[in-house]
């Protein structure tokens, strides 16, 4: 099991712009009864050095990208490897676990703040998405076991390691570049055998690299889906279970809408009542003046027709020669008054009264002149 952590530390003096990478191993008695708890054994130290050399010496991890403030703050990456079960070839298994842990690791994003721009501010995952490590290539460890003079075993098991005469671990990448080489004593090997092991390890490195990338991609996809489900559940809770304040706001809006609907219905009822009254008035004065005329609301058409009939026809127009003014009064048609509408009858009666009053005035003005003329004619006769 591989576990990766990060921490802000001060850099080394000879490398102020680079972060650090370290590997630690733990052999517990649970994995194998021969492992002792407490101080690490010689094999545990050797395993950690092989993996550390393959990662750090080959510069697989970009340590310059781990610098935050040059000479002051850098990221320190720590890889903890826990052996769960000793089934043999722990070097290759631990190397695969370390690579997978590095590929899936995300460090917190940090920015610089303060007056002098030297204060480091760490952002939690809820605020900013964590950043992955920059890994240039994957160094793959391939272990060979030598049993006897002619037997060569790749990826030895626990039982094969118990009878092997020697062991060799080669670390390569997919480009065929040798990143590390480990041959811890034991049985010697010829140069041709070493070259054969390198060719075999190059092929195995490509196969293992593809499997690691496939597993990491599947893991990242599953993690992304979990994040989407988590956000979806949060939104569903916020919508379906609003807090008390949200409930009060919703109830207030509902009451306001009900009041508005009630007031609108009342206004509509009042308006309908007014329209009904107006329609009743219009029906009352059918064929007469409209209901908006305030002077015709109390007029009785029957009384008006009887009055006009009693007065008779209009006055005969007269001509005054001495004044030189011709005053005429147009006679209306010979149609009966019953066929005249109330409005036209009222207008004609008002016009006739005005004409009658003007005639009386003119007659009163003409009488003195006629008297003077008669008196003058009588004097001339005398």
C-alpha positions in Angstrom: 0.0 0.0 0.0 1.4 3.4 -1.0 0.4 6.6 0.7 1.7 10.1 -0.4 1.6 13.2 1.7 3.0 16.7 1.2 4.2 19.4 3.5 5.7 22.9 3.2 9.4 22.9 4.4 12.5 24.9 3.9 14.7 23.7 0.9 18.2 22.5 1.0 20.9 25.2 0.6 22.4 23.6 -2.5 19.0 23.4 -4.2 16.9 26.4 -3.1 14.5 26.1 -6.0 13.6 22.4 -5.8 11.3 20.4 -3.6 12.2 17.2 -2.0 11.1 13.6 -2.5 11.6 10.8 0.1 10.5 7.2 0.4 9.8 5.3 3.7 9.0 1.6 4.1 7.3 -0.3 6.9 7.6 -4.0 7.3 5.1 -5.3 9.9 4.8 -8.8 11.3 1.4 -9.0 9.8 2.9 -9.3 6.3 5.5 -12.0 7.2 6.4 -13.6 10.6 10.1 -13.0 9.8 9.6 -9.2 9.9 10.1 -7.6 13.2 8.4 -4.5 14.4 10.4 -1.4 15.4 13.7 -0.8 13.7 13.7 -1.5 9.9 15.6 -4.5 8.7 18.4 -4.4 6.1 16.0 -5.6 3.4 13.6 -2.8 4.2 16.3 -0.2 3.9 17.4 -1.7 0.6 13.9 -1.7 -0.8 13.4 2.0 0.0 16.7 2.9 -1.6 16.0 1.1 -4.8 12.6 2.8 -5.3 14.0 6.2 -4.2 16.9 5.9 -6.6 14.7 5.0 -9.5 12.4 8.0 -8.9 14.7 10.7 -7.7 17.9 10.0 -9.7 16.0 9.7 -12.9 14.1 12.9 -12.1 10.8 11.3 -12.9 9.1 13.9 -10.6 9.5 17.5 -11.5 10.9 18.9 -8.2 11.3 22.4 -9.5 7.5 22.7 -9.8 7.3 22.1 -6.0 9.0 25.4 -5.2 6.7 28.1 -3.7 9.2 30.8 -2.5 12.8 30.3 -3.7 15.0 29.6 -0.7 12.2 29.8 1.8 9.3 27.4 1.1 9.1 24.3 -1.0 6.8 21.2 -1.1 8.2 18.0 0.5 6.7 14.9 -1.0 6.8 11.8 1.2 5.9 8.3 0.0 5.0 5.7 2.7 5.0 2.1 1.7 3.3 -0.5 3.9 3.8 -4.2 3.2 0.5 -5.9 3.7 1.4 -9.4 2.6 4.8 -10.8 1.6 4.1 -12.8 -1.5 7.5 -12.3 -3.0 9.2 -9.7 -5.2 8.4 -6.8 -2.8 10.6 -4.4 -4.9 8.4 -4.5 -8.0 5.1 -4.4 -6.0 6.3 -1.5 -3.9 7.5 0.4 -7.0 4.1 -0.1 -8.7 2.3 1.1 -5.5 4.5 4.2 -5.3 3.9 5.2 -8.9 0.2 4.7 -8.7 0.1 6.8 -5.5 2.1 9.6 -7.1 -0.2 9.7 -10.2 -3.4 9.9 -8.1 -2.0 12.4 -5.5 -3.2 16.0 -5.5 -1.5 18.7 -3.5 -3.3 21.9 -2.2 -3.0 25.0 -4.3 -1.2 27.9 -2.7 -0.8 31.6 -3.5 1.4 34.4 -2.2 -0.1 37.2 -0.2 0.8 39.9 2.3 2.5 43.2 1.9 5.8 41.8 0.7 4.2 38.9 -1.3 6.0 36.4 0.9 3.1 35.0 2.9 1.9 31.6 1.7 -1.9 31.1 1.6 -3.1 27.5 1.3 -6.6 27.0 -0.3 -8.7 24.0 0.8 -10.2 21.7 -1.8 -13.6 23.3 -1.4 -12.3 26.6 -2.6 -9.8 25.6 -5.3 -9.2 22.3 -7.0 -6.0 20.6 -5.8 -3.1 20.2 -8.3 -1.5 17.0 -9.5 2.2 16.4 -9.5 4.2 16.8 -12.7 5.6 13.4 -13.6 7.8 13.1 -16.7 8.0 9.3 -17.0 7.3 6.2 -15.1 10.4 4.2 -14.0 9.3 0.5 -13.7 11.3 -1.9 -11.6 11.8 -5.5 -12.9 13.4 -8.1 -10.7 15.1 -11.3 -11.8 16.1 -14.3 -9.7 19.0 -16.6 -10.5 18.4 -20.2 -9.5 21.3 -22.5 -10.2 23.7 -21.9 -13.1 21.2 -21.7 -16.0 17.7 -20.9 -14.5 16.5 -17.2 -14.8 13.1 -16.3 -13.2 11.2 -13.0 -13.7 9.1 -11.8 -10.8 10.0 -14.5 -8.3 7.6 -15.6 -5.6 8.2 -16.0 -1.9 9.2 -19.7 -2.3 11.5 -18.9 -5.3 13.3 -16.2 -3.3 14.0 -18.8 -0.6 16.0 -21.0 -3.0 17.5 -18.4 -5.4 21.3 -17.9 -5.5 21.2 -14.3 -6.6 18.9 -11.4 -7.5 19.0 -8.4 -9.9 16.6 -5.4 -10.1 16.5 -3.2 -13.2 14.5 0.0 -13.4 13.6 1.2 -16.9 11.0 3.4 -18.6 9.0 2.9 -21.8 11.7 4.6 -23.8 14.2 1.9 -22.8 16.3 4.2 -20.6 17.9 2.6 -17.6 17.0 4.6 -14.5 18.6 2.3 -11.8 20.4 -1.0 -11.5 20.7 -3.1 -8.3 22.7 -6.4 -7.9 23.1 -7.2 -4.2 25.9 -9.8 -4.1 25.2 -13.5 -4.3 25.7 -15.5 -7.4 27.7 -13.7 -10.2 26.3 -13.2 -13.7 27.8 -12.9 -17.1 27.5 -9.8 -19.3 25.4 -11.5 -21.9 22.9 -12.5 -19.2 22.7 -8.9 -18.0 22.0 -7.7 -21.5 19.3 -10.3 -21.9 17.7 -9.2 -18.7 17.7 -5.6 -19.9 15.9 -6.5 -23.1 13.3 -8.5 -21.2 12.8 -5.7 -18.7 12.3 -3.2 -21.5 9.3 -5.2 -22.8 7.9 -5.8 -19.3 8.2 -2.1 -18.5 5.9 -1.1 -21.4 3.4 -3.7 -20.4 3.3 -2.7 -16.7 3.2 1.0 -17.6 0.0 0.5 -19.7 -1.6 -1.4 -16.8 -0.8 1.4 -14.3 -2.1 4.1 -16.6 -5.4 2.2 -17.2 -5.9 1.6 -13.4 -5.1 5.3 -12.6 -7.5 6.5 -15.3 -10.3 4.3 -14.0 -9.6 5.5 -10.4 -9.7 9.2 -11.5 -12.9 8.7 -13.4 -14.6 7.0 -10.4 -13.4 9.9 -8.1 -14.8 12.5 -10.5 -18.2 10.7 -10.5 -18.2 10.7 -6.7 -17.6 14.4 -6.7 -20.5 14.9 -9.1 -22.8 12.8 -7.0 -21.8 14.6 -3.8 -22.6 18.0 -5.4 -25.9 16.7 -6.7 -26.9 15.4 -3.3 -26.0 18.7 -1.7 -28.2 20.6 -4.2 -31.0 18.2 -3.7 -31.0 18.7 0.0 -30.9 22.5 -0.4 -34.0 22.4 -2.7 -36.1 19.8 -1.0 -35.3 20.8 2.6 -35.1 24.6 2.8 -34.2 26.3 6.1 -36.7 28.1 8.3 -35.9 31.5 6.8 -36.5 30.3 3.3 -39.9 28.9 4.4 -40.9 32.2 5.9 -40.0 34.0 2.7 -42.0 31.6 0.6 -45.1 31.9 2.9 -44.9 35.7 2.8 -44.8 35.7 -1.0 -47.8 33.3 -1.0 -49.8 35.6 1.3 -49.0 38.6 -0.9 -50.2 36.9 -4.0 -53.5 35.9 -2.3 -54.1 39.5 -1.2 -53.5 40.7 -4.6 -55.9 38.2 -6.1 -58.6 39.1 -3.6 -58.2 42.9 -4.3 -58.3 42.3 -8.0 -61.5 40.2 -7.6 -63.1 42.9 -5.5 -62.2 45.6 -8.1 -63.7 43.4 -10.8 -66.9 43.0 -8.8 -67.2 46.8 -8.4 -66.6 47.4 -12.0 -69.1 44.8 -13.0 -71.7 46.5 -10.7 -71.0 49.9 -12.4 -71.4 48.4 -15.9 -74.6 46.7 -14.8 -76.0 50.0 -13.5 -75.1 51.7 -16.8 -76.7 49.0 -18.8 -79.9 49.4 -16.8 -80.0 53.1 -17.4 -79.4 52.6 -21.1 -82.3 50.1 -21.2 -84.4 52.7 -19.4 -83.8 55.4 -22.1 -83.9 53.2 -25.1 -84.4 55.3 -28.2 -83.6 58.5 -26.2 -80.4 60.3 -25.1 -77.4 58.4 -23.9 -76.9 57.8 -20.2 -74.0 60.1 -19.9 -76.1 63.2 -20.5 -76.9 64.6 -17.0 -79.6 66.9 -18.3 -81.7 64.3 -20.0 -81.9 61.7 -17.2 -85.1 63.1 -15.6 -86.9 64.0 -18.9 -90.3 62.4 -19.5 -90.7 61.8 -23.3 -94.6 61.6 -23.1 -94.9 65.0 -21.3 -92.5 66.6 -23.7 -94.5 65.4 -26.8 -97.8 66.6 -25.3 -96.3 70.1 -24.6 -95.0 70.4 -28.1 -98.3 69.3 -29.6 -100.3 71.9 -27.6 -98.2 74.8 -28.8 -98.9 73.9 -32.4 -96.7 74.8 -35.4 -93.9 77.4 -35.3 -94.4 81.2 -35.7 -94.8 82.6 -39.3 -91.7 84.6 -40.4 -92.1 88.3 -40.9 -90.3 91.0 -42.9 -89.4 94.5 -41.7 -88.7 96.9 -44.5 -87.8 100.0 -42.4 -84.9 98.3 -40.6 -83.6 96.4 -43.7 -83.2 93.2 -41.7 -84.8 90.1 -42.9 -85.7 87.7 -40.2 -86.9 84.3 -41.3 -87.8 81.3 -39.4 -87.6 78.0 -41.2 -90.7 75.9 -41.0 -90.2 72.4 -40.1 -91.5 69.5 -42.1 -95.2 68.5 -41.9 -94.3 65.2 -40.1 -96.2 64.5 -36.9 -94.5 65.3 -33.6 -94.9 61.7 -32.4 -92.2 60.6 -34.9 -89.7 63.1 -33.6 -87.1 61.9 -31.1 -87.0 63.6 -27.7 -83.7 65.2 -28.3 -84.7 66.8 -31.7 -88.1 67.9 -30.2 -86.4 69.6 -27.2 -84.0 71.4 -29.5 -86.8 72.6 -31.8 -88.9 73.9 -28.9 -85.9 75.8 -27.5 -85.2 77.3 -30.9 -88.9 78.4 -31.4 -89.0 80.1 -28.0 -85.9 82.0 -28.8 -87.3 83.1 -32.2 -90.6 84.2 -30.5 -88.7 86.3 -28.0 -86.7 88.0 -30.7 -89.9 88.8 -32.7 -91.5 90.4 -29.7 -88.5 92.5 -29.1 -88.4 93.7 -32.7 -92.1 94.5 -32.6 -91.8 96.6 -29.5 -89.0 98.6 -31.2 -91.0 99.2 -34.4 -94.2 100.5 -32.7 -92.9 103.9 -31.7 -91.7 104.6 -35.3 -95.1 103.7 -36.7 -96.7 106.1 -34.3 -94.4 109.0 -35.3 -95.2 108.3 -39.0 -99.0 108.4 -38.4 -98.6 111.7 -36.5 -96.6 113.3 -39.3 -99.1 112.2 -41.9 -102.0 113.7 -39.9 -100.2 117.0 -39.6 -99.6 117.2 -43.3 -103.3 116.6 -43.9 -104.2 119.4 -41.7 
